[in-house]
Amino acid sequence: MNSVAKEGGLRMQKMSAVILAGGNSSRMGTPKELLTWREGTFLTELVREVGRGGMDCLVISNYPERLPAEVKQQPGVRITTDLVPSAGPVSGIVTAFRVCQDEMLLVLSCDLPFMDHKQMEKLIAHALEQTEWDVVAAQVDGRLHPLCAVYHRSSQMYWEQALQNNELRLMATLDKLRLCKTPDGLLDSWAVFNANTPEEYELAQNEEKKRKTGER
């Protein structure tokens, strides 16, 4: 999987997007990637935004049979299961590096309802400006978002080791990497908003209503 995207003078080579949708959504109580959102679901809308950014997209799901047909039929989209199910995001990152040939991967969780291609481009542009790094992750209001980040292939060996050692905490591996964080104000705070629970899903729906009605 190899893509080149051009947008506003930005040229991205050897980069694909990876959407992690392999979790059990235990806190939500229903598959997050299938939650109704805008013209489709969380997943279909996120895949659409990746496409608008000109990137190929790898969707990692342990239940590919339940994914919407729109995702399966979207040009540039591939679907795979976790190579090591139940190992959480670490397994997803390892799977992505093993399946993709790209030097860099934009890794996104499936529960980012407000993430769009413009925010992705800002994150990628910031990553390309860095000189020595393994991970460039979004940080908004002092909170790090490791599942809204650009991962360089130089980090693969560390994720492989984490999986082998059953060290499934993302921060345990991130602490070993050259981690760059986005500066304040680069990304919109809602772009990195995670809808992990029914209450957070309701918050997202209310925000979306405000945006449509101009009540913000």
matplotlib code that plots the C-alpha trace (Angstrom):
import matplotlib.pyplot as plt

x = [0.0, 1.6, 0.1, 1.0, -1.3, -1.1, -3.0, -2.1, 1.4, 1.9, 3.3, 3.1, 5.1, 4.9, 2.2, -1.1, -3.7, -4.6, -7.9, -8.0, -11.4, -10.6, -11.6, -14.5, -16.1, -16.8, -17.4, -19.7, -21.7, -22.0, -19.4, -18.2, -17.2, -20.9, -22.4, -24.6, -22.9, -23.7, -24.4, -23.2, -21.2, -18.1, -16.1, -17.6, -17.1, -13.5, -12.7, -14.2, -12.1, -9.0, -9.9, -10.4, -6.8, -5.7, -4.4, -4.9, -6.5, -6.0, -8.9, -8.1, -11.1, -11.6, -15.2, -14.8, -18.1, -20.0, -18.3, -20.5, -20.4, -19.4, -16.1, -15.4, -16.1, -14.2, -11.3, -7.9, -9.3, -8.0, -9.4, -7.5, -7.9, -5.5, -2.6, -2.8, -6.5, -7.2, -3.8, -5.3, -3.8, -0.3, -1.4, -3.1, 0.1, 2.2, -0.4, -0.3, 3.5, 3.5, 0.7, 1.8, 5.0, 5.0, 7.7, 5.1, 1.6, -1.1, -2.8, -6.3, -8.7, -12.2, -13.9, -12.8, -16.1, -14.8, -11.5, -11.3, -8.8, -7.7, -6.8, -5.0, -3.0, -1.9, -0.7, 1.2, 2.7, 4.0, 5.5, 7.3, 8.8, 10.6, 14.1, 14.5, 11.4, 9.6, 6.2, 4.5, 1.3, -1.5, -1.5, -4.4, -5.0, -2.1, -3.5, -1.6, -3.5, -1.3, -4.1, -4.1, -0.5, 2.0, 4.3, 7.6, 8.8, 11.7, 9.3, 8.2, 10.8, 9.7, 6.1, 7.1, 9.0, 6.1, 3.8, 6.3, 6.7, 2.9, 3.5, 0.2, 0.3, 0.9, 2.8, 5.3, 6.5, 6.1, 8.4, 11.2, 10.6, 11.6, 8.2, 7.2, 4.0, 1.9, 2.1, -0.8, -3.3, -2.3, -5.3, -8.9, -9.8, -12.9, -10.8, -9.2, -12.4, -12.9, -16.4, -15.7, -18.9, -22.6, -22.2, -19.4, -21.4, -24.2, -21.8, -20.6, -24.2, -25.0, -21.9, -22.8, -26.3, -24.9, -22.6, -25.6, -27.8, -25.1, -25.7, -22.0]
y = [0.0, 3.2, 6.6, 10.1, 12.9, 16.6, 19.3, 22.9, 22.3, 19.4, 16.3, 13.0, 10.1, 6.5, 7.1, 5.4, 5.8, 3.0, 2.9, 0.7, -0.8, -4.1, -3.4, -4.8, -1.4, -2.7, 0.8, 1.8, -1.5, -1.6, -1.5, 2.0, 1.9, 1.2, 4.1, 6.3, 9.5, 12.1, 10.3, 6.9, 5.6, 6.6, 4.3, 5.2, 8.9, 8.5, 6.4, 9.1, 11.8, 9.7, 9.4, 13.1, 13.5, 11.3, 8.4, 4.7, 3.3, 0.1, -0.8, -3.3, -5.1, -8.5, -8.5, -7.6, -9.3, -6.6, -3.7, -1.5, -2.4, 1.3, 0.7, -2.6, -1.1, 2.2, 2.5, 2.4, 0.6, -2.7, -4.6, -7.1, -8.7, -8.3, -10.7, -11.2, -10.6, -9.3, -7.6, -4.1, -1.2, -2.6, -5.5, -3.1, -1.1, -4.3, -5.6, -2.3, -2.3, -5.9, -5.4, -2.0, -1.2, 2.5, 4.3, 6.3, 5.5, 7.8, 5.8, 6.7, 5.1, 4.5, 6.7, 10.1, 11.5, 15.0, 14.1, 15.4, 15.5, 19.0, 18.0, 15.0, 17.1, 19.5, 16.5, 15.0, 18.3, 18.8, 15.3, 16.0, 19.1, 17.1, 15.7, 12.8, 11.1, 7.8, 9.0, 12.4, 12.3, 14.8, 16.6, 18.9, 20.7, 18.8, 15.4, 13.0, 11.1, 8.1, 6.8, 10.1, 10.0, 9.4, 6.4, 6.0, 2.5, 3.0, 2.3, -1.1, -3.1, -1.6, -2.5, -6.0, -6.3, -5.0, -7.6, -10.4, -9.4, -8.9, -5.3, -3.9, -0.4, 2.1, 4.5, 1.9, 1.6, 5.3, 6.1, 4.3, 6.2, 9.6, 11.1, 14.5, 16.2, 18.7, 22.2, 24.0, 25.2, 23.1, 20.8, 21.5, 20.0, 18.3, 16.6, 14.4, 13.9, 10.2, 8.8, 5.8, 5.8, 6.4, 9.7, 10.8, 9.7, 12.0, 14.8, 14.4, 14.3, 17.5, 19.2, 18.1, 19.6, 22.9, 23.0, 22.3, 24.9, 27.5, 27.6, 27.3]
z = [0.0, -1.2, -1.7, -2.7, -1.8, -2.7, -0.9, -0.5, -1.6, 0.8, -0.7, 1.3, 0.0, 1.2, 3.7, 4.3, 7.0, 9.4, 11.2, 14.3, 14.6, 16.2, 19.8, 21.7, 22.5, 26.0, 27.4, 24.6, 24.7, 20.9, 18.1, 18.0, 14.3, 13.5, 15.4, 13.3, 12.3, 9.7, 6.4, 7.6, 10.6, 12.5, 10.3, 6.9, 7.6, 8.8, 5.8, 3.6, 5.2, 4.6, 1.0, 0.7, 1.9, -0.9, 1.1, 0.9, 4.0, 6.0, 8.3, 11.0, 12.3, 14.0, 12.6, 8.9, 8.1, 9.9, 8.3, 6.0, 2.3, 1.6, 3.4, 1.6, -1.8, -1.2, -3.6, -1.9, 1.2, 2.5, 5.4, 7.6, 11.0, 13.9, 13.5, 17.3, 18.4, 21.9, 22.1, 21.9, 20.0, 20.2, 18.0, 15.6, 15.2, 14.6, 12.2, 10.3, 9.9, 8.8, 6.2, 4.9, 3.1, 3.8, 5.8, 7.7, 8.9, 10.1, 12.8, 13.9, 16.3, 14.8, 17.5, 16.3, 14.9, 14.2, 12.6, 9.0, 6.2, 7.0, 10.6, 9.2, 6.9, 9.7, 11.7, 8.8, 7.8, 11.4, 11.3, 8.0, 9.5, 12.3, 11.8, 14.2, 15.4, 15.7, 16.6, 16.2, 18.3, 18.7, 22.0, 22.8, 26.1, 27.6, 26.8, 24.5, 21.8, 20.7, 18.4, 16.5, 15.4, 12.7, 13.3, 11.5, 10.5, 12.9, 15.7, 14.4, 16.3, 19.6, 18.9, 17.9, 21.2, 23.2, 21.6, 22.2, 25.8, 26.3, 27.2, 25.9, 27.5, 24.7, 27.0, 28.1, 24.5, 23.7, 26.6, 24.7, 21.4, 20.1, 20.7, 19.2, 20.3, 18.3, 19.6, 21.2, 18.7, 15.8, 16.0, 16.9, 20.3, 18.8, 16.1, 18.8, 20.8, 21.5, 21.8, 24.1, 26.1, 25.5, 27.3, 25.1, 22.0, 23.2, 23.7, 20.1, 18.8, 20.7, 19.3, 15.8, 16.2, 17.3, 14.3, 11.9, 13.6, 14.1, 17.9, 18.7]

ax = plt.figure().add_subplot(projection="3d")
ax.plot(x, y, z, "-o")
ax.set_aspect("equal")
plt.show()
